[in-house]
Structures are given as C-alpha cells and as structure tokens.
Amino acid sequence: MINERNSTNYNGLSLHDSKDTMSNLDCHIETEHNINALINNWLQDKSTSTPLQDLQLIIEEIRSFPRGDERIQRMNTLVRTLGRAETLAIFLDALREAGSQTGTIERKLSEDSSKGTMHCIYGWCGQTTLVNSLSHPTAGTMHSFPTLRERLGYNPATWGLSIHIWQPNPNAKGFAMGVEGKSDIVMEPPHSHPFDFVSMLSKGSLKQSIYVEQEDTPAIRNGRYNNICLEKIDGIWPPHIHRRKANLTAVEDQVSLKEGDSYFMPAECIHDVETVLSTSRDKPAITLFFASEATTTGHAYVVPELLEYHTQHPNLKEQARPLPFTDWDKKLSLVSSYLKGETETLNLADVVKYTGDYAFFHRETLAL
C-alpha cells in the first residue's frame, strides 16, 4: 500500500479543462481492446463467455497501478469504451444473463448488482452497481485511516463501477434553500467523495458546479449559495460525527456536460450535479461512474433542514432494501432499451416502487 497521494497532470485541472482533456485523451490500447473483446465474445457465444469476470480482471489490472497518469488514463479508457450507449446497453444485457446462470462465478458477480440496496434510497431511481473489484489492497492502493471501513460500511480498498440514472423518485421532496417561488431544478448538495473517480455521460446532459470553502470572506461568495450558510458534515449518511457551519464560493458555475463527455475528479473536490425535473422524469441522463479506493470519508454541505432530518433519522441508511430479482432484471432491461434508442423515454418509478420522500437534494425554491 502507498502512504501518499501521488500527484498527476490531471489533478489541478478545472472541470471544464478536465472534460476537454479526458474526452479527447488517447485510449490505452490494451484496455480498449480487452473491453471490446469481452463484449464481442459475449455477443458471439453467450454460453461460454464470461464478461463480468473479464471486466473484473481489467479493473484489477488498472488498480494495480499507483495513483498517477497511467492509472487515470486506463480508468478513462474503461469508461469511454464501455460507456458508449450501445456498448453499455449490451453489457447490461450480459449482466441480466449472468443473473440467471445458477452456480456460476458470473452469477456470483452479478449479485453485487442484484442484491444492491442503494438503488433509490437517497432520492434517485436506478443507481446500479455493475462490477466491483476484489477487496484486498494492491501494490497501488493508497493507505486509509484505520476506522474508515467502519465509517463507510465497505472495504476502502475496493473499487466500484456503477451507473447512475439521474431520475428523481416520484415522491422525492428534497430540501429548499429558502427562496420563494417555483423551480424546475434540483441538485445534489455540494459534496466531496471519499475516492478519485472518472465518469462519462452515456445519455442525456447535465450541469455541474465546483466549489471551494471560504472562511470569513462572505463578500466574494457567488453562485447559488451566495448569502446561504451551510452545514458541513462528514459523509452523506447519518449519523454524523463532525459538523460545522461553512460558506462556499463557486469557482465553476453550471458547467455543461453532454453525451460522450468524460472527466476526472479527485477526492475532496467539492461539486454538485443539477438536473431539470421536467426532463429527468422521463428522459433522464445516465452516467458511467468508476471509483477508485477510498482514502477519506468525504464531506457534504447541506442546508440546516437536511441536517436536522439526518439528526432525527440516524438509521436512515438502514431503510435501503434490494429489489426483488424480477424487478432488478426489468430495471436493467428498460435501461438497456433506453440506451439503445429502442424507447425514447425511461420511467423507473413503477419498478423501484420506492414510497419514501427523503432525497439528498437541494432545491432552489420553496415549491416544485
């Protein structure tokens, strides 16, 4: 394991520059070839191919590299190759097929997805794990503090590949920032992640903002959190050990991301993603998200009402439940058809059947 976070040429890039750089970065030839091969092998012979095992092996190869340009180039190649809408749809078909292969390693790997519990609990329909790495550290794994596993609820050395479907649960209310009126915009509270990640927009469009903390300098704050004091908390789930008031300034405000864009984001970078409700209810954006090992808890910056809700519901995360297998299978089938363009719309509400109204959202106004 490595005790220091090695710097990279991509570390100090703005989101705008990261998007332009990563979206045009040359692919790592071997990684690209291996991903295309696992897709083609499955299309040619579904009975003997092992696409989930093959993808896990590719992830294992990538995470053997220490943090640096080589690792990030390979991560970017994976999301840009697998994240193309048609290719990602085929992999979802393969994941569904693996779920029905009783007694196989493919079936066991598919259970990381089918038994996942976080598909809707934090407000969005459809969060889906594709493949996780093995859980042991490698020579390239960065060191984490001893209690991080307990705080996160999983082994920090584990890497994860998932898709995020930016479609709010139908009952999701979110937490208002206190402005009168109505708005068609919802966004995640500003937050940082416990890990570096590379992401690609496989479908649709989004906007994202980048923030920094400002102490005792309210005059230079800007963006949507101008004149709004937030609560800084450790992680996005209760219970929280640390909290304090914080002010943010937007250093990049509402950067547009379109289908095919990818970007790298280091741990501890404060950002949010916003989406338009009227669009996301039936034509949501979909991103492929590739996270490396965790080294910290990450932080969130929330309105006081959200923190109060967490205080009153310390076991909120325990409400999460896996989908029945048939609903998981249907979810993947619907998403695959949407990615392929066979259907113009996607609505997962009737599949996830989540009746809760909690959402890790901020909304700009008092009414939606």
HELIX and SHEET records of a PDB file:
HELIX    1   1 LEU A   15  SER A   23  1                                   9    
HELIX    2   2 ILE A   29  GLN A   44  1                                  16    
HELIX    3   3 PRO A   51  ARG A   63  1                                  13    
HELIX    4   4 ASP A   69  LEU A   82  1                                  14    
HELIX    5   5 ALA A   85  GLY A   99  1                                  15    
HELIX    6   6 ILE A  105  SER A  114  1                                  10    
HELIX    7   7 LEU A  148  LEU A  152  1                                   5    
HELIX    8   8 PRO A  218  ILE A  220  5                                   3    
HELIX    9   9 GLY A  223  TYR A  225  5                                   3    
HELIX   10  10 LEU A  277  SER A  280  1                                   4    
HELIX   11  11 PRO A  304  GLN A  312  1                                   9    
HELIX   12  12 LEU A  316  GLN A  319  5                                   4    
HELIX   13  13 PHE A  325  LYS A  340  1                                  16    
HELIX   14  14 ALA A  349  VAL A  352  1                                   4    
SHEET    1   A 2 TRP A 124  CYS A 125  0                                        
SHEET    2   A 2 GLN A 167  PRO A 168 -1                                        
SHEET    1   B 5 THR A 128  ASN A 132  0                                        
SHEET    2   B 5 GLY A 160  ILE A 165 -1                                        
SHEET    3   B 5 ILE A 286  ALA A 294 -1                                        
SHEET    4   B 5 PHE A 195  LYS A 203 -1                                        
SHEET    5   B 5 SER A 262  MET A 265 -1                                        
SHEET    1   C 8 PHE A 175  LYS A 182  0                                        
SHEET    2   C 8 HIS A 362  ALA A 367  1                                        
SHEET    3   C 8 ILE A 185  MET A 187 -1                                        
SHEET    4   C 8 ILE A 270  VAL A 276 -1                                        
SHEET    5   C 8 SER A 205  GLN A 214 -1                                        
SHEET    6   C 8 ARG A 243  LYS A 258 -1                                        
SHEET    7   C 8 LEU A 230  ASP A 234 -1                                        
SHEET    8   C 8 HIS A 299  VAL A 302 -1                                        
END                                                                             
